[in-house]
Amino acid sequence: MSEAHVRRVAVIGTGVIGASWATCFLARGLDVTASDPAPGAEAALRAAIAAQWPAMEAMGLAPGASPGRLRFCATPDRAVEAADFVQENGPERLDVKRALFAALDAAAPPAAILATSASTITVSEFQDACPRHPERVVLGHPFNPPHLIPLVEVAGGTATSAAVVDRALGFYRALGKHPIHLRREVRGHVANRLQAALWQEAFHLVQAGVASVADIDAAIAHGPGLRWALLGPFLSLHLSGGPGGIGALFEKPLWQATEGMWRDLGRVSVDLALGARVAEGVTAELAGRDQAELIRQRDALLLELLTRKGRAGELP
Ligand SMILES: NC(=O)c1ccc[n+]([C@@H]2O[C@H](COP(=O)([O-])OP(=O)(O)OC[C@H]3O[C@@H](n4cnc5c(N)ncnc54)[C@H](O)[C@@H]3O)[C@@H](O)[C@H]2O)c1
């Protein structure tokens, strides 16, 4: 089965991430079955998809795409029984993932891929709960919200087959996503580890009294964040290296100073006092702005950026 031919996707767990994935799959013209035990889950899912649909229309729908292609099922078993691809988004708890994957493995067709959105739990920790086909369990970790953000981190566990990793990468690519392949499992995957490194230093800078919360936010949002949205850290460095690129950069004195800074970075725990200081700083930075309005503004700009980036297809 070619991944361009996945027609039926099951979304298991329809909270923040599952609902957003459902919108993404429906917008690509796929049939979606979904399941979640929470009271009112179906109504909440349909409301989330309706709220997210205008953004999907703005980005362009696949032929035949419709929220009407969603079917809500009472149990995960029913949702996956005819699925080609399963995207699991239950709570981030190992016992829940183990029980859920045991049920999915028992009920899904043998050729179906079972992907998890798990943020911190690795596939190797629970794929032995799938005695039928542990080789078809794979990480497909999105970046919130998955209906907008292209990144998906794909990694196999110790029992995952290379073919399944390739098929998962192909499926996400066919959706228009930008999957990356983690060659080995690591806690937190790649993108959240990179964010964690930055957050650690951001909290440290507040604690050390170097700058206000608002100015530290500005240092990213009005500085390197603008370039990082277009090119990653290594290509940005490459362009900073002048005609010789990144290779020449490592020969320059500035590089020694940069590495020196690494050894000076802070290690910090967010205790009550630091947490309160940062929260106060955020309140001051917001200056009474409405949170829902801020989200709306951010998402509108994000949509424009994604559309422009899509058109500028030449960027790596
Ligand atoms: N929130 C994020 O930014 C983010 C980003 C990437 C990945 N993730 C991962 O996605 C997964 C879901 O996170 P979330 O933020 O959507 O959480 P959430 O709490 O919003 O949603 C979890 C959903 O799972 C449902 N659920 C509980 N038991 C279930 C079961 N047995 N079968 C099916 N559904 C069940 C709950 O009712 C709830 O609706 C987690 O593994 C998380 O680590 C989250």
The ligand as an ORCA input file, in Angstrom:
! r2SCAN-3c Opt
* xyz 0 1
  N      -0.476     19.504     23.821
  C       0.633     19.541     23.093
  O       1.215     20.620     22.840
  C       1.187     18.276     22.493
  C       2.065     18.382     21.387
  C       2.529     17.210     20.783
  C       2.153     15.969     21.285
  N       1.319     15.902     22.385
  C       0.944     14.562     22.845
  O      -0.354     14.267     22.367
  C      -1.030     13.413     23.308
  C      -2.339     14.075     23.711
  O      -2.068     15.311     24.306
  P      -3.183     16.459     24.423
  O      -2.441     17.714     24.735
  O      -4.079     16.405     23.244
  O      -3.967     15.962     25.733
  P      -5.524     16.135     26.065
  O      -5.637     15.906     27.525
  O      -6.037     17.414     25.486
  O      -6.216     14.936     25.280
  C      -6.118     13.593     25.655
  C      -7.433     12.939     25.299
  O      -7.322     11.535     25.455
  C      -8.584     11.083     25.892
  N      -8.458      9.737     26.441
  C      -8.272      9.354     27.726
  N      -8.218      8.006     27.803
  C      -8.402      7.534     26.544
  C      -8.504      6.257     25.963
  N      -8.372      5.151     26.713
  N      -8.724      6.146     24.627
  C      -8.829      7.246     23.853
  N      -8.767      8.491     24.341
  C      -8.544      8.634     25.668
  C      -9.050     12.126     26.881
  O     -10.453     12.065     27.095
  C      -8.602     13.410     26.174
  O      -9.629     13.931     25.342
  C      -0.072     13.194     24.460
  O       0.631     12.004     24.272
  C       0.861     14.394     24.342
  O       2.129     14.174     24.881
  C       0.821     17.018     22.981
*
